[in-house]
């Protein structure tokens, strides 16, 4: 099913930060942020069992379980089953091992088989307090979590999660499924298969103002040809495009800081905020169905919505292109 027909708006809310990503977020702060998102009209929410070992789903469920289920669109992910038993020590999460160290201590089973997929969905429904999901993403079958073993994980998902989710979609239990990853290659390989066919994908960090060259070369033309939509996760590149200091979930390297400064100089000259530039760039590609910035503070929601609707002069985009700060192939707003 066409993602654009499912999603209620071009902006949603990504809940990874509410899983205590980077820091322990107080309950009151998390609740206030979710309430602000709802009150400002956000009706698409994305989450995952991985985010704080179920913490983000529990917090999101505190909001959504009290709402009319027909009033919002909800996506979560499979590939991680959260167990009741507790484990100590650091988790094995590839390049992102310490990302949710302030989350719940529950043991996480990393598995993309058919049985684990069904268990994952059941656990998510319980934590979220809802009776159904709209979209399910197959989470993190990529190099950043599995290194050289990632192709084996993708194959496990192909013969397990993909088939379960195809059946659930065909039965009308879910509206759509796809991959939720931080790399383009798993999606490219999946789109090259004869069957099964995903409806879309959630690509985090790979179609942003700072990092889009690779996606635009092969993945996005494939997706456009097949009518497959994209949800853009991490549109602020882990925060560096929103006034933060992180890129790719770590301290930004000097070359990225320099690039952001060059973009900011052009933005300041044209009276444009970096947030507006980031969101509107990601949304300009015809494959993009929505962007899902995350937040842990209520005020960020209003900022995101203002950035979405901010008037950005054509001259800003032209200067970015002339300075080679965006790919010549990247579609820009208003057909520039």
ZAMARGU-4260 file (C-alpha; in steps of 0.2 Angstrom, whole numbers, plus 5000, padded with zeros to 4 digits):
<rodrens>
0) 5000/5000/5000 | 5006/5018/4996 | 5014/5025/5012 | 5007/5042/5007 | 4990/5035/5008
5) 4993/5028/5025 | 5002/5043/5034 | 4991/5057/5040 | 5004/5071/5037 | 5021/5074/5031
10) 5028/5075/5048 | 5028/5062/5062 | 5036/5059/5079 | 5051/5047/5081 | 5052/5040/5099
15) 5070/5034/5100 | 5075/5048/5111 | 5061/5043/5123 | 5070/5026/5126 | 5083/5036/5135
20) 5095/5038/5120 | 5110/5047/5126 | 5103/5051/5143 | 5090/5046/5156 | 5074/5056/5152
25) 5063/5059/5167 | 5045/5052/5165 | 5037/5070/5167 | 5048/5076/5153 | 5044/5062/5141
30) 5025/5063/5145 | 5025/5082/5142 | 5034/5080/5126 | 5021/5067/5120 | 5007/5077/5125
35) 5014/5092/5116 | 5015/5082/5100 | 4997/5076/5101 | 4991/5093/5106 | 5000/5101/5091
40) 4992/5089/5079 | 5005/5075/5077 | 4996/5059/5072 | 5010/5048/5066 | 5021/5040/5079
45) 5036/5028/5076 | 5044/5017/5089 | 5053/5001/5092 | 5057/4988/5105 | 5075/4992/5104
50) 5073/5009/5111 | 5077/5007/5129 | 5072/4989/5129 | 5054/4993/5127 | 5054/5010/5137
55) 5049/5021/5122 | 5035/5009/5118 | 5029/5010/5136 | 5030/5028/5136 | 5021/5030/5119
60) 5008/5018/5125 | 5004/5030/5140 | 4998/5042/5127 | 4991/5032/5113 | 4982/5019/5124
65) 4970/5033/5129 | 4966/5039/5112 | 4954/5034/5099 | 4964/5021/5089 | 4957/5027/5072
70) 4964/5045/5075 | 4983/5040/5073 | 4995/5030/5063 | 5007/5019/5072 | 5023/5010/5067
75) 5035/4999/5077 | 5048/4987/5072 | 5053/4968/5073 | 5069/4960/5076 | 5071/4962/5094
80) 5061/4952/5107 | 5061/4960/5125 | 5062/4947/5138 | 5057/4948/5156 | 5074/4943/5163
85) 5087/4957/5167 | 5104/4957/5161 | 5119/4967/5167 | 5134/4975/5158 | 5135/4983/5141
90) 5124/4977/5126 | 5131/4971/5110 | 5124/4983/5098 | 5138/4985/5085 | 5143/5003/5082
95) 5129/5009/5094 | 5133/4999/5109 | 5130/5012/5122 | 5116/5021/5114 | 5102/5015/5126
100) 5113/5011/5141 | 5101/5022/5152 | 5086/5011/5146 | 5078/4997/5154 | 5089/4982/5159
105) 5079/4969/5151 | 5087/4956/5140 | 5085/4958/5122 | 5084/4944/5110 | 5090/4949/5092
110) 5081/4938/5080 | 5072/4940/5063 | 5064/4923/5062 | 5045/4920/5059 | 5043/4915/5077
115) 5052/4930/5084 | 5043/4941/5073 | 5026/4936/5080 | 5033/4937/5097 | 5040/4954/5094
120) 5023/4961/5088 | 5014/4953/5102 | 5026/4961/5115 | 5024/4978/5106 | 5005/4978/5107
125) 5006/4974/5125 | 5018/4988/5129 | 5009/5000/5118 | 4992/4996/5125 | 4984/4995/5107
130) 4975/4982/5097 | 4984/4984/5081 | 4999/4991/5071 | 4998/5001/5055 | 5016/4999/5049
135) 5029/4986/5054 | 5048/4989/5050 | 5061/4975/5050 | 5074/4983/5061 | 5093/4985/5058
140) 5097/4970/5047 | 5112/4981/5041 | 5131/4983/5043 | 5131/4995/5057 | 5124/4982/5069
145) 5131/4966/5062 | 5147/4970/5053 | 5151/4956/5040 | 5137/4945/5047 | 5123/4957/5040
150) 5119/4947/5025 | 5115/4932/5035 | 5103/4943/5046 | 5095/4949/5030 | 5093/4931/5024
155) 5085/4927/5041 | 5073/4941/5039 | 5069/4936/5021 | 5064/4919/5026 | 5056/4924/5042
160) 5050/4942/5046 | 5047/4946/5027 | 5035/4931/5025 | 5026/4934/5041 | 5023/4953/5038
165) 5018/4949/5020 | 5005/4937/5026 | 4999/4950/5039 | 4997/4963/5026 | 4988/4952/5014
170) 4976/4947/5029 | 4973/4965/5033 | 4981/4964/5050 | 4994/4978/5045 | 4993/4990/5031
175) 5011/4990/5026 | 5028/4984/5030 | 5046/4987/5025 | 5064/4989/5032 | 5069/5001/5045
180) 5088/5003/5044 | 5103/5016/5044 | 5111/5009/5028 | 5104/5009/5010 | 5111/4992/5004
185) 5099/4981/5014 | 5084/4990/5006 | 5092/4989/4988 | 5094/4970/4990 | 5076/4969/4996
190) 5069/4979/4982 | 5079/4968/4969 | 5070/4952/4975 | 5055/4946/4965 | 5046/4942/4981
195) 5042/4947/4995 | 5039/4966/4991 | 5039/4979/5004 | 5028/4994/5004 | 5041/5006/5009
200) 5056/5009/5021 | 5062/5019/5035 | 5079/5026/5031 | 5088/5034/5046 | 5102/5047/5043
205) 5105/5043/5025 | 5094/5055/5016 | 5098/5071/5025 | 5105/5088/5021 | 5122/5082/5026
210) 5122/5064/5019 | 5112/5059/5004 | 5124/5056/4990 | 5124/5037/4991 | 5105/5035/4993
215) 5102/5046/4978 | 5113/5036/4967 | 5104/5019/4967 | 5091/5017/4981 | 5080/5031/4978
220) 5078/5028/4959 | 5074/5010/4962 | 5061/5015/4975 | 5053/5028/4963 | 5052/5015/4949
225) 5043/5003/4960 | 5032/5015/4969 | 5040/5012/4986 | 5039/5026/4999 | 5052/5032/5011
230) 5050/5038/5029 | 5066/5049/5033 | 5072/5045/5051 | 5085/5056/5059 | 5082/5071/5048
235) 5094/5082/5059 | 5108/5070/5057 | 5108/5065/5076 | 5106/5083/5081 | 5120/5093/5072
240) 5107/5101/5061 | 5096/5106/5076 | 5110/5115/5086 | 5117/5099/5094 | 5135/5092/5093
245) 5132/5074/5087 | 5132/5066/5070 | 5129/5048/5067 | 5125/5046/5086 | 5143/5052/5091
250) 5152/5068/5092 | 5153/5076/5075 | 5170/5075/5067 | 5178/5091/5061 | 5174/5090/5042
255) 5155/5088/5047 | 5156/5103/5059 | 5164/5113/5045 | 5151/5108/5032 | 5137/5113/5044
260) 5145/5130/5047 | 5145/5133/5028 | 5127/5128/5027 | 5123/5139/5042 | 5132/5154/5034
265) 5121/5153/5018 | 5106/5150/5029 | 5109/5165/5040 | 5112/5176/5025 | 5095/5171/5018
270) 5086/5171/5035 | 5083/5152/5035 | 5084/5141/5051 | 5094/5125/5049 | 5079/5115/5055
275) 5069/5121/5041 | 5082/5118/5028 | 5085/5100/5035 | 5066/5095/5035 | 5062/5103/5019
280) 5077/5096/5010 | 5072/5078/5015 | 5054/5081/5010 | 5058/5087/4993 | 5062/5070/4986
285) 5046/5062/4978 | 5049/5046/4986 | 5048/5054/5004 | 5032/5051/5012 | 5036/5059/5029
290) 5050/5064/5041 | 5050/5059/5059 | 5061/5070/5070 | 5063/5065/5088 | 5062/5075/5104
295) 5063/5074/5123 | 5057/5092/5126 | 5039/5099/5123 | 5046/5115/5115 | 5054/5105/5101
300) 5038/5100/5094 | 5033/5118/5090 | 5050/5121/5083 | 5048/5106/5071 | 5031/5112/5065
305) 5037/5130/5062 | 5052/5123/5052 | 5041/5112/5042 | 5030/5128/5037 | 5044/5141/5036
310) 5046/5150/5020 | 5063/5146/5013 | 5068/5158/4998 | 5073/5149/4982 | 5090/5159/4983
315) 5095/5148/4998 | 5093/5132/4988 | 5102/5139/4973 | 5117/5145/4984 | 5118/5128/4992
320) 5119/5120/4975 | 5131/5132/4968 | 5142/5129/4984 | 5141/5110/4980 | 5134/5107/4997
325) 5120/5097/4990 | 5120/5084/4976 | 5116/5090/4959 | 5104/5076/4957 | 5095/5080/4973
330) 5077/5087/4971 | 5075/5103/4980 | 5059/5112/4985 | 5049/5120/4972 | 5057/5111/4958
335) 5074/5121/4960
</rodrens>
